[in-house]
Amino acid sequence: MKMLDELFYGNISAADMKKSKKYKKACEKELEIYHKLKPMLNKEQDKLLEELLEANSISGGICEKEMFIYAFKVGLRIGIESNKLNN
């Protein structure tokens, strides 16, 4: 039950992935490109870029949540099947 205790007490978080060096490096690259591109845009283009980034953020969050749920279900199924093998 240790894993369930850790989950209950909030010691396990998918947000921990965002602390990885790979993730931070990718975010830094995105910001670098954003800051290079932004001054090149007129007002209309800038507005469209901001709308695109917002839509991408929303869709990315939805995707991340759905992937988490899917992976959790797969993990449960693996646990159930492995338990059946032991009985």
PDB file with one MODEL, atoms N, CA, C and O in Angstrom:
MODEL        1
ATOM      1  N   MET A   1       0.813  -1.204   0.000  1.00  0.00           N
ATOM      2  CA  MET A   1       0.000   0.000   0.000  1.00  0.00           C
ATOM      3  C   MET A   1       0.855   1.266   0.000  1.00  0.00           C
ATOM      4  O   MET A   1       0.310   2.369  -0.049  1.00  0.00           O
ATOM      5  N   LYS A   2       2.134   1.136   0.052  1.00  0.00           N
ATOM      6  CA  LYS A   2       2.996   2.313   0.119  1.00  0.00           C
ATOM      7  C   LYS A   2       2.710   3.282  -1.031  1.00  0.00           C
ATOM      8  O   LYS A   2       2.652   4.493  -0.816  1.00  0.00           O
ATOM      9  N   MET A   3       2.535   2.772  -2.226  1.00  0.00           N
ATOM     10  CA  MET A   3       2.294   3.624  -3.382  1.00  0.00           C
ATOM     11  C   MET A   3       0.985   4.392  -3.227  1.00  0.00           C
ATOM     12  O   MET A   3       0.926   5.576  -3.560  1.00  0.00           O
ATOM     13  N   LEU A   4      -0.057   3.744  -2.732  1.00  0.00           N
ATOM     14  CA  LEU A   4      -1.334   4.425  -2.512  1.00  0.00           C
ATOM     15  C   LEU A   4      -1.207   5.484  -1.423  1.00  0.00           C
ATOM     16  O   LEU A   4      -1.802   6.557  -1.527  1.00  0.00           O
ATOM     17  N   ASP A   5      -0.430   5.188  -0.375  1.00  0.00           N
ATOM     18  CA  ASP A   5      -0.177   6.193   0.664  1.00  0.00           C
ATOM     19  C   ASP A   5       0.516   7.412   0.072  1.00  0.00           C
ATOM     20  O   ASP A   5       0.128   8.546   0.352  1.00  0.00           O
ATOM     21  N   GLU A   6       1.524   7.186  -0.735  1.00  0.00           N
ATOM     22  CA  GLU A   6       2.268   8.284  -1.360  1.00  0.00           C
ATOM     23  C   GLU A   6       1.338   9.124  -2.241  1.00  0.00           C
ATOM     24  O   GLU A   6       1.400  10.354  -2.226  1.00  0.00           O
ATOM     25  N   LEU A   7       0.477   8.449  -3.005  1.00  0.00           N
ATOM     26  CA  LEU A   7      -0.476   9.144  -3.866  1.00  0.00           C
ATOM     27  C   LEU A   7      -1.462   9.954  -3.022  1.00  0.00           C
ATOM     28  O   LEU A   7      -1.740  11.112  -3.332  1.00  0.00           O
ATOM     29  N   PHE A   8      -1.989   9.349  -1.960  1.00  0.00           N
ATOM     30  CA  PHE A   8      -2.956  10.017  -1.093  1.00  0.00           C
ATOM     31  C   PHE A   8      -2.364  11.275  -0.461  1.00  0.00           C
ATOM     32  O   PHE A   8      -3.027  12.311  -0.400  1.00  0.00           O
ATOM     33  N   TYR A   9      -1.138  11.188   0.003  1.00  0.00           N
ATOM     34  CA  TYR A   9      -0.509  12.319   0.687  1.00  0.00           C
ATOM     35  C   TYR A   9       0.111  13.331  -0.265  1.00  0.00           C
ATOM     36  O   TYR A   9       0.759  14.284   0.169  1.00  0.00           O
ATOM     37  N   GLY A  10      -0.086  13.124  -1.556  1.00  0.00           N
ATOM     38  CA  GLY A  10       0.372  14.100  -2.537  1.00  0.00           C
ATOM     39  C   GLY A  10       1.861  14.059  -2.827  1.00  0.00           C
ATOM     40  O   GLY A  10       2.426  15.023  -3.345  1.00  0.00           O
ATOM     41  N   ASN A  11       2.494  12.947  -2.494  1.00  0.00           N
ATOM     42  CA  ASN A  11       3.932  12.822  -2.728  1.00  0.00           C
ATOM     43  C   ASN A  11       4.261  12.351  -4.139  1.00  0.00           C
ATOM     44  O   ASN A  11       5.425  12.349  -4.541  1.00  0.00           O
ATOM     45  N   ILE A  12       3.251  11.957  -4.880  1.00  0.00           N
ATOM     46  CA  ILE A  12       3.427  11.541  -6.271  1.00  0.00           C
ATOM     47  C   ILE A  12       2.671  12.535  -7.132  1.00  0.00           C
ATOM     48  O   ILE A  12       1.478  12.763  -6.933  1.00  0.00           O
ATOM     49  N   SER A  13       3.370  13.125  -8.086  1.00  0.00           N
ATOM     50  CA  SER A  13       2.734  14.131  -8.918  1.00  0.00           C
ATOM     51  C   SER A  13       3.265  14.054 -10.343  1.00  0.00           C
ATOM     52  O   SER A  13       4.470  13.939 -10.565  1.00  0.00           O
ATOM     53  N   ALA A  14       2.361  14.118 -11.293  1.00  0.00           N
ATOM     54  CA  ALA A  14       2.776  14.156 -12.700  1.00  0.00           C
ATOM     55  C   ALA A  14       3.523  15.448 -12.991  1.00  0.00           C
ATOM     56  O   ALA A  14       4.286  15.521 -13.954  1.00  0.00           O
ATOM     57  N   ALA A  15       3.308  16.465 -12.170  1.00  0.00           N
ATOM     58  CA  ALA A  15       3.987  17.745 -12.363  1.00  0.00           C
ATOM     59  C   ALA A  15       5.491  17.632 -12.135  1.00  0.00           C
ATOM     60  O   ALA A  15       6.249  18.499 -12.568  1.00  0.00           O
ATOM     61  N   ASP A  16       5.928  16.568 -11.457  1.00  0.00           N
ATOM     62  CA  ASP A  16       7.359  16.375 -11.228  1.00  0.00           C
ATOM     63  C   ASP A  16       8.114  16.231 -12.541  1.00  0.00           C
ATOM     64  O   ASP A  16       9.295  16.570 -12.620  1.00  0.00           O
ATOM     65  N   MET A  17       7.451  15.735 -13.561  1.00  0.00           N
ATOM     66  CA  MET A  17       8.079  15.583 -14.875  1.00  0.00           C
ATOM     67  C   MET A  17       8.550  16.931 -15.399  1.00  0.00           C
ATOM     68  O   MET A  17       9.561  17.005 -16.098  1.00  0.00           O
ATOM     69  N   LYS A  18       7.846  17.971 -15.075  1.00  0.00           N
ATOM     70  CA  LYS A  18       8.176  19.305 -15.580  1.00  0.00           C
ATOM     71  C   LYS A  18       9.445  19.870 -14.952  1.00  0.00           C
ATOM     72  O   LYS A  18       9.907  20.942 -15.341  1.00  0.00           O
ATOM     73  N   LYS A  19       9.999  19.167 -14.002  1.00  0.00           N
ATOM     74  CA  LYS A  19      11.235  19.597 -13.375  1.00  0.00           C
ATOM     75  C   LYS A  19      12.457  19.001 -14.085  1.00  0.00           C
ATOM     76  O   LYS A  19      13.593  19.323 -13.737  1.00  0.00           O
ATOM     77  N   SER A  20      12.232  18.156 -15.054  1.00  0.00           N
ATOM     78  CA  SER A  20      13.344  17.489 -15.720  1.00  0.00           C
ATOM     79  C   SER A  20      14.165  18.477 -16.547  1.00  0.00           C
ATOM     80  O   SER A  20      13.658  19.507 -16.992  1.00  0.00           O
ATOM     81  N   LYS A  21      15.421  18.151 -16.740  1.00  0.00           N
ATOM     82  CA  LYS A  21      16.315  19.005 -17.524  1.00  0.00           C
ATOM     83  C   LYS A  21      15.851  19.098 -18.971  1.00  0.00           C
ATOM     84  O   LYS A  21      15.920  20.165 -19.581  1.00  0.00           O
ATOM     85  N   LYS A  22      15.378  17.979 -19.523  1.00  0.00           N
ATOM     86  CA  LYS A  22      14.893  17.982 -20.913  1.00  0.00           C
ATOM     87  C   LYS A  22      13.731  18.945 -21.085  1.00  0.00           C
ATOM     88  O   LYS A  22      13.680  19.708 -22.050  1.00  0.00           O
ATOM     89  N   TYR A  23      12.802  18.904 -20.143  1.00  0.00           N
ATOM     90  CA  TYR A  23      11.626  19.771 -20.221  1.00  0.00           C
ATOM     91  C   TYR A  23      12.030  21.239 -20.110  1.00  0.00           C
ATOM     92  O   TYR A  23      11.566  22.079 -20.881  1.00  0.00           O
ATOM     93  N   LYS A  24      12.898  21.538 -19.146  1.00  0.00           N
ATOM     94  CA  LYS A  24      13.349  22.918 -18.959  1.00  0.00           C
ATOM     95  C   LYS A  24      14.077  23.430 -20.197  1.00  0.00           C
ATOM     96  O   LYS A  24      13.894  24.578 -20.603  1.00  0.00           O
ATOM     97  N   LYS A  25      14.898  22.580 -20.791  1.00  0.00           N
ATOM     98  CA  LYS A  25      15.640  22.972 -21.988  1.00  0.00           C
ATOM     99  C   LYS A  25      14.685  23.266 -23.146  1.00  0.00           C
ATOM    100  O   LYS A  25      14.874  24.236 -23.880  1.00  0.00           O
ATOM    101  N   ALA A  26      13.661  22.427 -23.306  1.00  0.00           N
ATOM    102  CA  ALA A  26      12.679  22.648 -24.370  1.00  0.00           C
ATOM    103  C   ALA A  26      11.923  23.953 -24.152  1.00  0.00           C
ATOM    104  O   ALA A  26      11.670  24.688 -25.107  1.00  0.00           O
ATOM    105  N   CYS A  27      11.559  24.250 -22.903  1.00  0.00           N
ATOM    106  CA  CYS A  27      10.861  25.507 -22.584  1.00  0.00           C
ATOM    107  C   CYS A  27      11.744  26.716 -22.871  1.00  0.00           C
ATOM    108  O   CYS A  27      11.280  27.725 -23.402  1.00  0.00           O
ATOM    109  N   GLU A  28      13.005  26.605 -22.518  1.00  0.00           N
ATOM    110  CA  GLU A  28      13.943  27.701 -22.788  1.00  0.00           C
ATOM    111  C   GLU A  28      14.065  27.953 -24.287  1.00  0.00           C
ATOM    112  O   GLU A  28      14.123  29.104 -24.720  1.00  0.00           O
ATOM    113  N   LYS A  29      14.105  26.884 -25.081  1.00  0.00           N
ATOM    114  CA  LYS A  29      14.190  27.015 -26.541  1.00  0.00           C
ATOM    115  C   LYS A  29      12.934  27.689 -27.086  1.00  0.00           C
ATOM    116  O   LYS A  29      13.022  28.559 -27.952  1.00  0.00           O
ATOM    117  N   GLU A  30      11.773  27.295 -26.585  1.00  0.00           N
ATOM    118  CA  GLU A  30      10.520  27.922 -27.013  1.00  0.00           C
ATOM    119  C   GLU A  30      10.542  29.414 -26.728  1.00  0.00           C
ATOM    120  O   GLU A  30      10.170  30.216 -27.585  1.00  0.00           O
ATOM    121  N   LEU A  31      10.972  29.791 -25.536  1.00  0.00           N
ATOM    122  CA  LEU A  31      11.031  31.211 -25.171  1.00  0.00           C
ATOM    123  C   LEU A  31      12.017  31.981 -26.039  1.00  0.00           C
ATOM    124  O   LEU A  31      11.758  33.118 -26.433  1.00  0.00           O
ATOM    125  N   GLU A  32      13.130  31.358 -26.328  1.00  0.00           N
ATOM    126  CA  GLU A  32      14.136  31.990 -27.185  1.00  0.00           C
ATOM    127  C   GLU A  32      13.552  32.285 -28.562  1.00  0.00           C
ATOM    128  O   GLU A  32      13.726  33.385 -29.087  1.00  0.00           O
ATOM    129  N   ILE A  33      12.869  31.323 -29.143  1.00  0.00           N
ATOM    130  CA  ILE A  33      12.252  31.503 -30.462  1.00  0.00           C
ATOM    131  C   ILE A  33      11.144  32.560 -30.391  1.00  0.00           C
ATOM    132  O   ILE A  33      11.030  33.406 -31.278  1.00  0.00           O
ATOM    133  N   TYR A  34      10.336  32.505 -29.340  1.00  0.00           N
ATOM    134  CA  TYR A  34       9.253  33.462 -29.158  1.00  0.00           C
ATOM    135  C   TYR A  34       9.790  34.897 -29.127  1.00  0.00           C
ATOM    136  O   TYR A  34       9.253  35.785 -29.790  1.00  0.00           O
ATOM    137  N   HIS A  35      10.835  35.106 -28.362  1.00  0.00           N
ATOM    138  CA  HIS A  35      11.401  36.457 -28.231  1.00  0.00           C
ATOM    139  C   HIS A  35      12.090  36.935 -29.516  1.00  0.00           C
ATOM    140  O   HIS A  35      12.201  38.140 -29.742  1.00  0.00           O
ATOM    141  N   LYS A  36      12.542  36.021 -30.340  1.00  0.00           N
ATOM    142  CA  LYS A  36      13.114  36.401 -31.634  1.00  0.00           C
ATOM    143  C   LYS A  36      12.008  36.736 -32.634  1.00  0.00           C
ATOM    144  O   LYS A  36      12.139  37.665 -33.431  1.00  0.00           O
ATOM    145  N   LEU A  37      10.925  35.975 -32.584  1.00  0.00           N
ATOM    146  CA  LEU A  37       9.840  36.125 -33.553  1.00  0.00           C
ATOM    147  C   LEU A  37       8.950  37.331 -33.266  1.00  0.00           C
ATOM    148  O   LEU A  37       8.560  38.045 -34.191  1.00  0.00           O
ATOM    149  N   LYS A  38       8.633  37.560 -32.026  1.00  0.00           N
ATOM    150  CA  LYS A  38       7.649  38.596 -31.641  1.00  0.00           C
ATOM    151  C   LYS A  38       7.938  39.977 -32.240  1.00  0.00           C
ATOM    152  O   LYS A  38       7.010  40.605 -32.751  1.00  0.00           O
ATOM    153  N   PRO A  39       9.171  40.478 -32.202  1.00  0.00           N
ATOM    154  CA  PRO A  39       9.412  41.813 -32.770  1.00  0.00           C
ATOM    155  C   PRO A  39       9.242  41.884 -34.293  1.00  0.00           C
ATOM    156  O   PRO A  39       9.123  42.974 -34.852  1.00  0.00           O
ATOM    157  N   MET A  40       9.229  40.755 -34.947  1.00  0.00           N
ATOM    158  CA  MET A  40       9.102  40.719 -36.404  1.00  0.00           C
ATOM    159  C   MET A  40       7.650  40.821 -36.873  1.00  0.00           C
ATOM    160  O   MET A  40       7.392  40.975 -38.067  1.00  0.00           O
ATOM    161  N   LEU A  41       6.713  40.734 -35.944  1.00  0.00           N
ATOM    162  CA  LEU A  41       5.301  40.649 -36.305  1.00  0.00           C
ATOM    163  C   LEU A  41       4.592  41.996 -36.206  1.00  0.00           C
ATOM    164  O   LEU A  41       4.904  42.822 -35.348  1.00  0.00           O
ATOM    165  N   ASN A  42       3.626  42.195 -37.111  1.00  0.00           N
ATOM    166  CA  ASN A  42       2.764  43.368 -36.969  1.00  0.00           C
ATOM    167  C   ASN A  42       1.681  43.037 -35.935  1.00  0.00           C
ATOM    168  O   ASN A  42       1.649  41.921 -35.417  1.00  0.00           O
ATOM    169  N   LYS A  43       0.803  43.982 -35.633  1.00  0.00           N
ATOM    170  CA  LYS A  43      -0.200  43.780 -34.579  1.00  0.00           C
ATOM    171  C   LYS A  43      -1.123  42.598 -34.859  1.00  0.00           C
ATOM    172  O   LYS A  43      -1.423  41.809 -33.963  1.00  0.00           O
ATOM    173  N   GLU A  44      -1.569  42.484 -36.108  1.00  0.00           N
ATOM    174  CA  GLU A  44      -2.476  41.397 -36.461  1.00  0.00           C
ATOM    175  C   GLU A  44      -1.774  40.038 -36.325  1.00  0.00           C
ATOM    176  O   GLU A  44      -2.346  39.089 -35.788  1.00  0.00           O
ATOM    177  N   GLN A  45      -0.553  39.956 -36.808  1.00  0.00           N
ATOM    178  CA  GLN A  45       0.216  38.713 -36.708  1.00  0.00           C
ATOM    179  C   GLN A  45       0.509  38.371 -35.243  1.00  0.00           C
ATOM    180  O   GLN A  45       0.443  37.210 -34.839  1.00  0.00           O
ATOM    181  N   ASP A  46       0.828  39.388 -34.468  1.00  0.00           N
ATOM    182  CA  ASP A  46       1.104  39.187 -33.048  1.00  0.00           C
ATOM    183  C   ASP A  46      -0.133  38.637 -32.335  1.00  0.00           C
ATOM    184  O   ASP A  46      -0.033  37.723 -31.515  1.00  0.00           O
ATOM    185  N   LYS A  47      -1.295  39.202 -32.657  1.00  0.00           N
ATOM    186  CA  LYS A  47      -2.544  38.741 -32.055  1.00  0.00           C
ATOM    187  C   LYS A  47      -2.806  37.277 -32.425  1.00  0.00           C
ATOM    188  O   LYS A  47      -3.197  36.472 -31.579  1.00  0.00           O
ATOM    189  N   LEU A  48      -2.586  36.948 -33.692  1.00  0.00           N
ATOM    190  CA  LEU A  48      -2.773  35.564 -34.127  1.00  0.00           C
ATOM    191  C   LEU A  48      -1.800  34.617 -33.430  1.00  0.00           C
ATOM    192  O   LEU A  48      -2.176  33.510 -33.046  1.00  0.00           O
ATOM    193  N   LEU A  49      -0.563  35.046 -33.267  1.00  0.00           N
ATOM    194  CA  LEU A  49       0.416  34.218 -32.566  1.00  0.00           C
ATOM    195  C   LEU A  49      -0.033  33.961 -31.135  1.00  0.00           C
ATOM    196  O   LEU A  49       0.037  32.830 -30.655  1.00  0.00           O
ATOM    197  N   GLU A  50      -0.491  34.998 -30.454  1.00  0.00           N
ATOM    198  CA  GLU A  50      -0.944  34.837 -29.069  1.00  0.00           C
ATOM    199  C   GLU A  50      -2.154  33.896 -28.992  1.00  0.00           C
ATOM    200  O   GLU A  50      -2.246  33.076 -28.079  1.00  0.00           O
ATOM    201  N   GLU A  51      -3.070  34.014 -29.944  1.00  0.00           N
ATOM    202  CA  GLU A  51      -4.233  33.113 -29.986  1.00  0.00           C
ATOM    203  C   GLU A  51      -3.793  31.675 -30.230  1.00  0.00           C
ATOM    204  O   GLU A  51      -4.314  30.743 -29.618  1.00  0.00           O
ATOM    205  N   LEU A  52      -2.833  31.507 -31.125  1.00  0.00           N
ATOM    206  CA  LEU A  52      -2.303  30.173 -31.416  1.00  0.00           C
ATOM    207  C   LEU A  52      -1.654  29.570 -30.175  1.00  0.00           C
ATOM    208  O   LEU A  52      -1.890  28.407 -29.850  1.00  0.00           O
ATOM    209  N   LEU A  53      -0.840  30.356 -29.487  1.00  0.00           N
ATOM    210  CA  LEU A  53      -0.165  29.860 -28.288  1.00  0.00           C
ATOM    211  C   LEU A  53      -1.167  29.484 -27.194  1.00  0.00           C
ATOM    212  O   LEU A  53      -0.987  28.485 -26.499  1.00  0.00           O
ATOM    213  N   GLU A  54      -2.216  30.284 -27.047  1.00  0.00           N
ATOM    214  CA  GLU A  54      -3.242  29.978 -26.048  1.00  0.00           C
ATOM    215  C   GLU A  54      -3.983  28.693 -26.411  1.00  0.00           C
ATOM    216  O   GLU A  54      -4.197  27.834 -25.556  1.00  0.00           O
ATOM    217  N   ALA A  55      -4.373  28.564 -27.680  1.00  0.00           N
ATOM    218  CA  ALA A  55      -5.069  27.352 -28.132  1.00  0.00           C
ATOM    219  C   ALA A  55      -4.174  26.124 -27.962  1.00  0.00           C
ATOM    220  O   ALA A  55      -4.641  25.056 -27.566  1.00  0.00           O
ATOM    221  N   ASN A  56      -2.893  26.286 -28.264  1.00  0.00           N
ATOM    222  CA  ASN A  56      -1.944  25.187 -28.116  1.00  0.00           C
ATOM    223  C   ASN A  56      -1.784  24.792 -26.653  1.00  0.00           C
ATOM    224  O   ASN A  56      -1.676  23.609 -26.331  1.00  0.00           O
ATOM    225  N   SER A  57      -1.771  25.772 -25.782  1.00  0.00           N
ATOM    226  CA  SER A  57      -1.661  25.496 -24.353  1.00  0.00           C
ATOM    227  C   SER A  57      -2.880  24.727 -23.851  1.00  0.00           C
ATOM    228  O   SER A  57      -2.747  23.784 -23.071  1.00  0.00           O
ATOM    229  N   ILE A  58      -4.054  25.130 -24.295  1.00  0.00           N
ATOM    230  CA  ILE A  58      -5.287  24.454 -23.890  1.00  0.00           C
ATOM    231  C   ILE A  58      -5.317  23.027 -24.416  1.00  0.00           C
ATOM    232  O   ILE A  58      -5.607  22.096 -23.665  1.00  0.00           O
ATOM    233  N   SER A  59      -5.022  22.847 -25.694  1.00  0.00           N
ATOM    234  CA  SER A  59      -5.053  21.505 -26.265  1.00  0.00           C
ATOM    235  C   SER A  59      -3.958  20.625 -25.657  1.00  0.00           C
ATOM    236  O   SER A  59      -4.158  19.426 -25.463  1.00  0.00           O
ATOM    237  N   GLY A  60      -2.808  21.220 -25.358  1.00  0.00           N
ATOM    238  CA  GLY A  60      -1.733  20.467 -24.717  1.00  0.00           C
ATOM    239  C   GLY A  60      -2.127  19.988 -23.333  1.00  0.00           C
ATOM    240  O   GLY A  60      -1.810  18.863 -22.946  1.00  0.00           O
ATOM    241  N   GLY A  61      -2.813  20.835 -22.590  1.00  0.00           N
ATOM    242  CA  GLY A  61      -3.287  20.452 -21.252  1.00  0.00           C
ATOM    243  C   GLY A  61      -4.299  19.326 -21.310  1.00  0.00           C
ATOM    244  O   GLY A  61      -4.264  18.404 -20.495  1.00  0.00           O
ATOM    245  N   ILE A  62      -5.204  19.404 -22.280  1.00  0.00           N
ATOM    246  CA  ILE A  62      -6.206  18.348 -22.457  1.00  0.00           C
ATOM    247  C   ILE A  62      -5.512  17.036 -22.811  1.00  0.00           C
ATOM    248  O   ILE A  62      -5.828  15.988 -22.248  1.00  0.00           O
ATOM    249  N   CYS A  63      -4.577  17.100 -23.734  1.00  0.00           N
ATOM    250  CA  CYS A  63      -3.833  15.917 -24.154  1.00  0.00           C
ATOM    251  C   CYS A  63      -3.067  15.314 -22.979  1.00  0.00           C
ATOM    252  O   CYS A  63      -3.072  14.099 -22.786  1.00  0.00           O
ATOM    253  N   GLU A  64      -2.414  16.163 -22.203  1.00  0.00           N
ATOM    254  CA  GLU A  64      -1.643  15.697 -21.044  1.00  0.00           C
ATOM    255  C   GLU A  64      -2.546  14.973 -20.045  1.00  0.00           C
ATOM    256  O   GLU A  64      -2.175  13.924 -19.517  1.00  0.00           O
ATOM    257  N   LYS A  65      -3.720  15.529 -19.787  1.00  0.00           N
ATOM    258  CA  LYS A  65      -4.664  14.904 -18.859  1.00  0.00           C
ATOM    259  C   LYS A  65      -5.140  13.560 -19.392  1.00  0.00           C
ATOM    260  O   LYS A  65      -5.185  12.577 -18.652  1.00  0.00           O
ATOM    261  N   GLU A  66      -5.495  13.515 -20.669  1.00  0.00           N
ATOM    262  CA  GLU A  66      -5.985  12.271 -21.253  1.00  0.00           C
ATOM    263  C   GLU A  66      -4.898  11.194 -21.291  1.00  0.00           C
ATOM    264  O   GLU A  66      -5.185  10.017 -21.075  1.00  0.00           O
ATOM    265  N   MET A  67      -3.661  11.589 -21.564  1.00  0.00           N
ATOM    266  CA  MET A  67      -2.552  10.634 -21.558  1.00  0.00           C
ATOM    267  C   MET A  67      -2.320  10.091 -20.142  1.00  0.00           C
ATOM    268  O   MET A  67      -2.047   8.904 -19.967  1.00  0.00           O
ATOM    269  N   PHE A  68      -2.431  10.964 -19.136  1.00  0.00           N
ATOM    270  CA  PHE A  68      -2.262  10.535 -17.751  1.00  0.00           C
ATOM    271  C   PHE A  68      -3.324   9.506 -17.384  1.00  0.00           C
ATOM    272  O   PHE A  68      -3.014   8.467 -16.801  1.00  0.00           O
ATOM    273  N   ILE A  69      -4.574   9.795 -17.726  1.00  0.00           N
ATOM    274  CA  ILE A  69      -5.676   8.871 -17.422  1.00  0.00           C
ATOM    275  C   ILE A  69      -5.466   7.544 -18.139  1.00  0.00           C
ATOM    276  O   ILE A  69      -5.636   6.483 -17.538  1.00  0.00           O
ATOM    277  N   TYR A  70      -5.100   7.592 -19.411  1.00  0.00           N
ATOM    278  CA  TYR A  70      -4.867   6.377 -20.182  1.00  0.00           C
ATOM    279  C   TYR A  70      -3.744   5.545 -19.553  1.00  0.00           C
ATOM    280  O   TYR A  70      -3.887   4.336 -19.372  1.00  0.00           O
ATOM    281  N   ALA A  71      -2.633   6.198 -19.223  1.00  0.00           N
ATOM    282  CA  ALA A  71      -1.495   5.483 -18.632  1.00  0.00           C
ATOM    283  C   ALA A  71      -1.874   4.885 -17.276  1.00  0.00           C
ATOM    284  O   ALA A  71      -1.440   3.785 -16.936  1.00  0.00           O
ATOM    285  N   PHE A  72      -2.678   5.605 -16.512  1.00  0.00           N
ATOM    286  CA  PHE A  72      -3.129   5.094 -15.221  1.00  0.00           C
ATOM    287  C   PHE A  72      -3.968   3.834 -15.413  1.00  0.00           C
ATOM    288  O   PHE A  72      -3.792   2.849 -14.696  1.00  0.00           O
ATOM    289  N   LYS A  73      -4.880   3.870 -16.385  1.00  0.00           N
ATOM    290  CA  LYS A  73      -5.728   2.701 -16.665  1.00  0.00           C
ATOM    291  C   LYS A  73      -4.889   1.511 -17.114  1.00  0.00           C
ATOM    292  O   LYS A  73      -5.131   0.382 -16.690  1.00  0.00           O
ATOM    293  N   VAL A  74      -3.907   1.762 -17.969  1.00  0.00           N
ATOM    294  CA  VAL A  74      -3.032   0.679 -18.425  1.00  0.00           C
ATOM    295  C   VAL A  74      -2.278   0.085 -17.237  1.00  0.00           C
ATOM    296  O   VAL A  74      -2.161  -1.134 -17.116  1.00  0.00           O
ATOM    297  N   GLY A  75      -1.773   0.947 -16.369  1.00  0.00           N
ATOM    298  CA  GLY A  75      -1.067   0.479 -15.180  1.00  0.00           C
ATOM    299  C   GLY A  75      -1.958  -0.377 -14.284  1.00  0.00           C
ATOM    300  O   GLY A  75      -1.518  -1.398 -13.757  1.00  0.00           O
ATOM    301  N   LEU A  76      -3.205   0.039 -14.114  1.00  0.00           N
ATOM    302  CA  LEU A  76      -4.140  -0.755 -13.318  1.00  0.00           C
ATOM    303  C   LEU A  76      -4.397  -2.113 -13.955  1.00  0.00           C
ATOM    304  O   LEU A  76      -4.430  -3.134 -13.269  1.00  0.00           O
ATOM    305  N   ARG A  77      -4.579  -2.118 -15.267  1.00  0.00           N
ATOM    306  CA  ARG A  77      -4.815  -3.390 -15.964  1.00  0.00           C
ATOM    307  C   ARG A  77      -3.620  -4.326 -15.818  1.00  0.00           C
ATOM    308  O   ARG A  77      -3.791  -5.526 -15.604  1.00  0.00           O
ATOM    309  N   ILE A  78      -2.430  -3.788 -15.931  1.00  0.00           N
ATOM    310  CA  ILE A  78      -1.222  -4.608 -15.752  1.00  0.00           C
ATOM    311  C   ILE A  78      -1.189  -5.175 -14.337  1.00  0.00           C
ATOM    312  O   ILE A  78      -0.881  -6.350 -14.139  1.00  0.00           O
ATOM    313  N   GLY A  79      -1.508  -4.337 -13.359  1.00  0.00           N
ATOM    314  CA  GLY A  79      -1.538  -4.801 -11.972  1.00  0.00           C
ATOM    315  C   GLY A  79      -2.567  -5.893 -11.751  1.00  0.00           C
ATOM    316  O   GLY A  79      -2.291  -6.879 -11.069  1.00  0.00           O
ATOM    317  N   ILE A  80      -3.748  -5.724 -12.322  1.00  0.00           N
ATOM    318  CA  ILE A  80      -4.806  -6.733 -12.183  1.00  0.00           C
ATOM    319  C   ILE A  80      -4.380  -8.042 -12.833  1.00  0.00           C
ATOM    320  O   ILE A  80      -4.546  -9.112 -12.248  1.00  0.00           O
ATOM    321  N   GLU A  81      -3.833  -7.960 -14.041  1.00  0.00           N
ATOM    322  CA  GLU A  81      -3.406  -9.179 -14.744  1.00  0.00           C
ATOM    323  C   GLU A  81      -2.257  -9.866 -14.016  1.00  0.00           C
ATOM    324  O   GLU A  81      -2.222 -11.094 -13.938  1.00  0.00           O
ATOM    325  N   SER A  82      -1.327  -9.097 -13.489  1.00  0.00           N
ATOM    326  CA  SER A  82      -0.206  -9.729 -12.781  1.00  0.00           C
ATOM    327  C   SER A  82      -0.688 -10.369 -11.485  1.00  0.00           C
ATOM    328  O   SER A  82      -0.142 -11.383 -11.050  1.00  0.00           O
ATOM    329  N   ASN A  83      -1.711  -9.780 -10.869  1.00  0.00           N
ATOM    330  CA  ASN A  83      -2.278 -10.362  -9.665  1.00  0.00           C
ATOM    331  C   ASN A  83      -2.958 -11.693  -9.981  1.00  0.00           C
ATOM    332  O   ASN A  83      -2.886 -12.636  -9.193  1.00  0.00           O
ATOM    333  N   LYS A  84      -3.624 -11.766 -11.147  1.00  0.00           N
ATOM    334  CA  LYS A  84      -4.283 -13.008 -11.557  1.00  0.00           C
ATOM    335  C   LYS A  84      -3.257 -14.108 -11.795  1.00  0.00           C
ATOM    336  O   LYS A  84      -3.532 -15.277 -11.527  1.00  0.00           O
ATOM    337  N   LEU A  85      -2.080 -13.750 -12.294  1.00  0.00           N
ATOM    338  CA  LEU A  85      -1.022 -14.734 -12.544  1.00  0.00           C
ATOM    339  C   LEU A  85      -0.497 -15.318 -11.246  1.00  0.00           C
ATOM    340  O   LEU A  85      -0.074 -16.474 -11.204  1.00  0.00           O
ATOM    341  N   ASN A  86      -0.522 -14.521 -10.186  1.00  0.00           N
ATOM    342  CA  ASN A  86      -0.006 -14.968  -8.894  1.00  0.00           C
ATOM    343  C   ASN A  86      -1.007 -15.814  -8.114  1.00  0.00           C
ATOM    344  O   ASN A  86      -0.638 -16.448  -7.126  1.00  0.00           O
ATOM    345  N   ASN A  87      -2.253 -15.832  -8.539  1.00  0.00           N
ATOM    346  CA  ASN A  87      -3.285 -16.609  -7.817  1.00  0.00           C
ATOM    347  C   ASN A  87      -3.492 -17.958  -8.414  1.00  0.00           C
ATOM    348  O   ASN A  87      -4.320 -18.728  -7.928  1.00  0.00           O
TER     349      ASN A  87
ENDMDL
END
